[in-house]
Amino acid sequence: MTTSVLLDAGVVTRCRRRVHLEHDPTMVGTVTAPPDPTAEQRKADATAHRRSIADEIAGLVGGVDGEGWTEIPRGAGHRSAEREQATLEAMAARAPHIWAAQLPRDHPGGRRGAVDLLVATEGGYVPVLVVRHKVSDPGTGAQTSPLASPVPSARGADPARRVRPQPRDQLKLAHSYRLLEACGQSDGSALGGVVGLDGDVVVWHDLEVPSWPGGRGALAEYDARFADRLAIATTAATGGEALAQPSRIVECRTCPWWPVCQVELEGARDVSLVVRGEEAGTLRAAGVRTVDDLARLDPDDDSLPPTGMPLTDAVGLAKAWLADLTVVRRIPRISVPRAEVEVDVDMESFGDSGAYLWGVWLSGADVGEPHGYRAFATWEPLPTDDEARSFATFWQWLTLIRLRASARGLSFRAYCYNELAENRWLLSSAKRFAGKPGIPTTEQVQAFIGSDAWFDLFGSVRDHFLCSRGKGLKTIAPAAGFAWRDAEASGENSMRWYRDAVGMDGSPADDGQRRRLLEYNEDDVHATLTLRRWMTSPAVNQIPYVGDL
C-alpha cells in the first residue's frame, strides 16, 4: 500500500490509540501533557552514552578522520533529506562504519528512520543500536563481538554472557533492516547488533530466530505490528473511522496524550479505568464496557470469559471506584506477621548502574542499637567500588541486629515494599562484589530472602486490599495516615536529585540534594512501618469491606 504517512520504529511499541492521535489532523493544536523532566533526562543520558560509544568505536576502527569511520552530521542546520543523501553516498562508497545514518525514506512501505551505526558486510550493511540499558546477563549463549570489530563476521559464542530479552531493541533493528532492504543495501542476513550500558561488546541478534510467541521471529513480529500501526495512522490521516479506541494501560502514566484520553474514558466510564490492558479488552468483548457494567456482574457467573484477575476482585474494584474509594478491604480480617525486633528496609538505585543507598528503620525491643532511621550510602558517582563498602556496611549491620535478637531470644523480621527491587540488588551486590570485605555470599543472601525473616509488605497489601488507583506505596500509605514531607517525592524524581547529589554532570556535588534523598528514603521506610502498624490495628477496620459495598 502506497501512503503519504511515514512512521518511525517507535510506533511498533507505542499505544495504538496514541498512533491514531499523532496522525489525526483534527488533533493539531490540542493541549497535551508537558514533557516529563525525568524522561527528558533519560533521553539526554542516552544521547551522551551514544556519543561516548561512538567516540570509542571510532578510535578503535580508524578514528573520526580516518577511512574506517564516517559520521553523518546531524542537529540544527542538517535537514533530513541532506542526511539521507549523505548516508546513501557513504553506502555507495562502501564506507565500513557509518555513524548516525539517516536511512532513505521508504514511501511505498510507509517507513522512515535513523540508526546509530551501519557496518558493512560482504553483501551490504547491517544495523547496530547503542542503548543505555543492559543487553546481557551473566551466563552463556550470547553471540558477541568486540567493539574493535563490530561486525557479524567477528561474532562468537560468549562464555560469560547470555542475552537479556529486550524486545524493543529487536523491533528497532527489524525496522532498520526493512529500511535497508527498501534501498537495496541489506545484506540479507537478518542480523542486527546492540551495544548496551556496559559498552564493552556488541550483542548480536538473529531477527528470524523463532523466539517470540507463536514461534515467530522478531522480523515477523515487527511486520505484523507495523502493518497494524500503518493502517491506524493512514486511516487517521485520511479521516477514516478510527481503528484504535482509547483504553487505559501502563503507558498512559507518561503519555502526552493522556489528558485527551482521560476525558474520553471518564466520560464513558470505561471499564479500563478499573482493569487495564488485555483484561479490559476481554471484558469489552463480553459486553462489559463500563465500570457500572462490571460492578453489576455476578462474580460467580461462570459464563463470563476469564480475565487476569479473579472476577470477584474486578467487581470489587468497580464498586470501590464508583464509591470513590482508593482502598477497600478484600477480606474481613487483616493480618501481617510481626516480630519483637523489626527493621524496615528501602533501597535506592540509579538505573542499572548500582544501588547507592540502603536505608533502615529499627523498631521494637532493645538490641543495643538506636531505634529509628539509619542510612548506608555512597556518594561517589555510580558505578563505583565504594558501592561495595556501603552495601557491606548495611549487610553487617542487618546481620548484627539479627544475631543480637537471636541471642536475646527475640523474634526478628525485616520488611520491604515490593521485594523485586531489593532482592535484585541484594543478589547483584553479592555477585558483583564477591570476595570484598564484608560482602556476603550469594548463598547467604538467598537464604535470607527465602526465610521468614524477610517479608514483602506489598504482597500483604495485594492479598488484603483492593486498590482502585494502584497499589504503590505512595498510594496505599496515605490511607494509613502517612504523608511524605517532600511534595515531589517519587522514584522518578529521585533520579534527578541523585544526579545533582553526586555532581554527575560535572557540577559540584549538591549537599542539599543528598539531604533530600536521605529524607525521601527515611520517609519510605517510615511509611512501611506506619502501614504495617496500621494494618495490625483496629483502625484498619475503618476501611470499608468490599462485601459491604
N, C-alpha and C positions, 0 to 999 in steps of 0.2 A: 504494500500500500504506500503510495507517494503522499507525503503530507508536509505542510509548512512547519509543523511542530518538530522541534529538536530537543531531545531530552538527554540529561547527563546521567552518569552512573548512579547517582544518589536516589533516583526515582524507584529503583527496584527494592529498596529497603525503606521507602517512605510510605506513610499512610496514603491509601488510595484516595481518600477524600481530600487530603492536602494537595495531591497532584491535580485534582479537579479544580480546586480553588485557585491554585497558582496559574492556571491556564484559562480561567473563566474571565472574559473581558469585562463582565459586569461587576467584577470584584476589584477592579482597578480603583485605587484611592481608598479602599476600606481600611479602617484603623485596625492594626494588628498589635499583638503584644510586643513590647520593646525587646531588643536582644538581651539574652541572659548574660550578665557580666562574666559568670564563671565559664559558660560555653565559649564566649569570645576569648577568654584567656586560654582555654584549651586549644582553640584554633591557633592562637599566637604561639603557644608552646610547640604545637605540631609543625608549624612553619619553621620555627627555629631549629627543631630537630632535623627536619628535612634538609635545611641548609647545612647543618653540621655534617650529615651523612654525605651530602653531595660533595662537600669540600674534601672529605676523607677519601671517597672513591676516586674523585678527580686526581688527587695526589698519587693514588696507587696505580692508576691506569694511564697516566701521561700528563696530568696537570691541566689546568684550565686553558692554557695557551698551547698545549701540546696537541698532536694529531689524534690522540686517543680519546679526547673529550670535547664534545660540542654542547654548548649551552644555549638554549633558545631564550632570548631576552623576554622578560615579562614585567608587568607592573604598568604604572602610568606612562602613557605615551606609546605603548606597544599594543596595537589593535589585534584582535583575534585573527583576522584574515592575514595580517602580516606574519603572525606567529605560525599559522598553518603553512604558509608558503615557505618560511624558513625551515620548518620541520620536513616538508616534502623535499626541499633541496638537500638537506642533510641526509635523508634516507636515500635519495638518488645517488649521492656521493658515497654511499655505504659507510657513513660515519660509524665507528664501532660502538660509541656510547653517546646517546642524545638525552641530555637532561632537560626537564621542563617541557617536554614535547607537547605541542598542540596538534592533535590529530585532525586531519581533514574532516569536515562535516559530512556525514552520510545522510543526504537528503532523502533518498529512497527509503532508507531504514529508520529515519527519524532520530538519529544519534548525533551527539556531539560530545567532546570531552578532551581532557588533557591527561597525561600520565607522567609520573615522576621521572621515570627512566625507561628508555628503549635501548636494548642491547642487540647487536647484530649477531645473527647466526648464518650458517651456510645458505639457508633458504629464505631469509628475510629478517624480521625483527620479533622479539618477544617483550612483553611489558614487565616492569618491575615497580612495585609500590614501596614507598618509605612511610612507615606509620609509627605513631607514638604509643604503641601498646605491645604487650608481649605476643609473640607469634609462635613460641615453642615453650615446652616444659622439659624438665629433666626426664630422660627416658631414651628410647631408641626408635628408629623408624623414619625419622625426618630425612628428606633429601636436601642437603645444603651445599653451598659453595662459598669460598672466602670472598670478602669484599674486593680483593685484588683481582678476582676472576668472577665477576658477577654474571656469568653466562651458564646456560643449561649444560653445556658440554663439560663443565668443571664440577658438576654436582656429583655427590656420592652419599651413601648411607652414613648418617651421623650417629656415632656410637653413644652420644651423650644427650641427644635431643629427640623429642617426639613432637609432632605438630600439635599446636594448640588450636582447636577449632575456632576460626574467625570467619563465619560465613560472609560477612560484609566485604572482607578483603577479596575473597574468591569471586564474588559477584562483580566487584570493580574490575578485577583482572579480566573477567569474561567480557565486560563492556569494552575494554580496551582491545581485546582480541578481536571482537567483531568489527571495531573501527579499523583495525589493521587489515582485516580481510577485505573490507569495503574499498580500501585504497590500494589493494594489491600488494601489501607489504608484510602480511603474515607469513610465518614460515610453516604453518600448518601443523605445528606440534601440539597445540592446545596447552602449552606450558606458560606459567607465569610465576614471578618471584616476589617475595616480600622481605624487606629489611625491617625488623621490629625495633622495640625500645632499646634492647641491648646493643643493637647496631654493630654486631660483630660478624654476621654471616647473612647470606641470602637463603631463605627457606623457599623451596620450590614446590609448586602445586601442579598436578596434572588435572586440568579442568574437565576431563572426561571420565575420571575415576568415579564409579558409582557410590559416592559417599553421602548422598542426600536421600531424604525419604523417598520411598518408591523405587530405589535403585538408580536414581538419576545422578548425573554428574553436574558440576557447577554450571557448565555451559547450557545444559538442558534446562536447569532450574532458572538460570538467568533469562533464557529465551522466552520461557513461559511467563515469567514476571514482567519482562519488558513489553511483550505483546499486550499484556493486560493494561499496563500503565500508559502505553502509547494510545490504546483505544480510548482510555479515560480522558487523556489530555486532548486528543483530537476532537472528541465529542464536546468537551467543554469549550474548546477554542472556536468551534463552529456552531455553537448554540443549540446542540442537541440535548436530548433528555439525559440528565446526569446518570453515569454508570456507577457512581460511588456515593453513598449517603453517609452522613456523619455517624460516628459511633465512638464512644469513649474508650481509649486504650491507654497503655502506659505512656506512649509517645506524646499524648496530649499535654502532659505536665510541662513540656518545654517547647511546644509547637507555637509559632507565632500566630497561627490561625485559631487557636483555642477560643479566644473571646467570641469569634464568629460562630463556631460550632456549639459552644456552651449555651448561647442564647437559643439556638435552634433546638438543642437536646432538652434543655429545661422547659422550653415552651411545649415540646411534645411529651414531656415527662418520660423520656425514652428509657427503656429498660437497662441500657448500658450505663446509666448513672448509678446503678447499683451493682450490676455484674458486667464485667468488661470482656472485651475480646471475643474469642470463639464462643464463650458461654452465652453472651448476648445474642450472637448470631443463631445459635441453636434454639434459644427461646423464641426469637422472632419467627424462625421457620415453623415453629409450633403454634404461631398465632399470639404469642405473649409479647406484645410490643411496648407496653408501658410499665412503669413501676406499679401503677394501680392494678394492671392485669396480673402482675406477678404476686402482689400482696393478696389477691383474691384466690389464688390457687390452693388446692388441697395438697399438702405436702405428701400425702400417701397415695396420690394418683399415679399408678404405675403406667398409665398410657402415655405420659409425657416422656420425651427423649431425655437421656441422662446428660447432665452438664458436668462441669469440672468440680462443682461443689455439691454437697447434699442439697436436695430441693428444700428441705426444711430450713437450712441456713439461708438460701436465696430468698425464700418467702419472708423469713425473719428480717433480713436486711432491708427488704422492700418496706415492711411495716415500720422499721426504725426510721427509714428515710422519710416516709410520709409523716411520721410524728416529729420530724426534725431532731432526731436523737443521734448523736455521734456514736454512742456506745450503749448497748443493751447486754444484759446477762444472757448468755447462751444456755446456761444450766442454772438451776435454782441456787445451788451452794457452790461457793468459790473456795478453792484451797490451793495453797502454794507451800511447798516444803520449806521449812525454816530450820535454823540451827542456832546454837548458843553463841557461836562466833561466825560473823558474816562479813564477807568482802564483796563489794560491787566493783566491777572491772569494766573499763571502757578504753578502747584503743583508737588512736588517730593515725591515719596513714596518709601518704601523699601519692595518689595514684598507685602505680605498680612499683614505685621507687623504694618504698620501705615504710616501716611503722616508726614514727618519730616520738610517740608519746603513749605511755601506758599509765592510765590514771586509776586509782583505787580509793575506796571509801571503806574504812574499817569500822564496824559497829558490833555491839553485843557484849559478851563477857570480857573481862580484863585479861589480856595475854601479854602485858608488859610493853605494849606499843601504844602510842597516842591514837585515840579514836579520831575519825574524820578523814579528810582528803589528803592524799599524797600523790605526787606525780614523779614519774621516771621518764626523763626526756633527753633527747639530744637536739641541740640547736645548730649543729653543723648541717649544711645543706645535704639532703639525700641525693644519691646514695653515699653512705659514709660508714667506715668501720666503727665509728663511735656509736652507731645503732646497736652494735653487739654489746657494748658496755651498758647502755640504758636498758636493753632487754634483759641482760644477765642480772642487773641490779633488781629489776622488777621481779624476775623469777625467784631470786634468792629471798627477797622479802616475802613473797607469797608462800614459799616453802617454809620459811621461818614461822609464819603465822600458823600454818597447818601443823607443824611439829609442836609448837607451844600449846595449841589447842588440844592436840592428842595427849601430850604429857600431863595436862591438867584434867584429862577425862572429859573434855568438852567436845561437843559435836561442831563440825565446821562445814560451811558451804560458801562457794563463790558464785556470783551471779553476773550475767551479762544480758544484753538485749540484742537478740539475733546473733547467735554464735558463729554464723558462717564467716563473718569478717574476723572475729577474734581467733577462731580456730585456724583460719588460713595463715594468719601472721604468727601465731604460736608455733605452728609446724614449720612454716617457711623460715622463721628466725632460727629455729633449732637446726634446720638443714644447712642454711647459708653460713651460719657462724659456728658450725660443729668444730669442737676442739678448742675454742677460745675460752678464756677463764669465765667460769660461772654459767656457761651455756649448757642447758640440759640436753640430753639425747632425745631424738625423736620418739623413742620408746617411752621415755619418761613423760613427755608431753602427751602422747597418745593415751597413756594410762590415766593421766589427769582428766583430759577432756572426755574420756569414756566412762568416768566414775560418777558416783552420786554427788561428789564434792563440787561438780561443775554443773550449773543449772542455767538453762536458757529461758529467761522470763518471757521472751517473745512467744515461745511455744505455749506457755501457760496462758498468755493473753489470747492466742489463737484458739485454744481449747475452751476457754471460759467465756469469751465475749464475741459478739458480732459487732463489727465496727463499720458503719456505713460510709465513712470517709477515710478509710485506711487504718492500718494497724501500726504505723510508725510510732516511735516513742514520743515524738513531739505532737502526735495526735491523741494518744491514749493517756499520757501523763497528766495533761490538764484536767482530765476527768477525775483524777485523784487529788486535784488541788495544787499541782506543781506548775510553776512558771519559770522559764529561763530568764535570766537577768538581761541578756542581750536580745534585743528585738530582732536582730538579723541572724540569730543562731541557726545554723544549718550545716550539714556536711559539705554542701557545695560551697558555701561562703567560707568555710574553714580552709578550703584550698587556697583561696585568695589571701586570707590572713597569713597562712603559712609562708607564702612566697615573700611577703613583707617581713615576717618574723625572722627569716634566715638571710634576708638580702639576696634572694635568688637572682634578681635581675641586675645585680651589680651595685645596687644601692645599699646604704648602711643598714645593718640589721635593726629592726624596729622592736625595741623592748616593749612598747605598748601593745603591739600585736601578739607578742609572746604571752603577756599577761591576759590578753583577750582569749587566746587559745586555752590557756590553763583554766580560766574561769568557765569557758564553754565546756571543757572536759569535766570539770568539777560538777557543773550543773547536770551533765549527762549521767554521771554515776549517782548523784544525789536524786535524780529523777527515778532511777530504777529502785533505789532504796525506798523512796516515797511511795512508788507504785506498789511495791511488794507489801509494805506495811498496810497500805490502804486495802489491798486485796484480801488481807487476812484480818480485817477489822470489820465491825458491824456496819461501818459507813458504806461499804460496798453494796449493801442491800438497798441503798437508796437509788441505785441504778435500776431502771425497770427491767423486769424479766420478760424475755421475748414471748413467753407463753401467755403473758397477761395483756399483750398488745391487741 
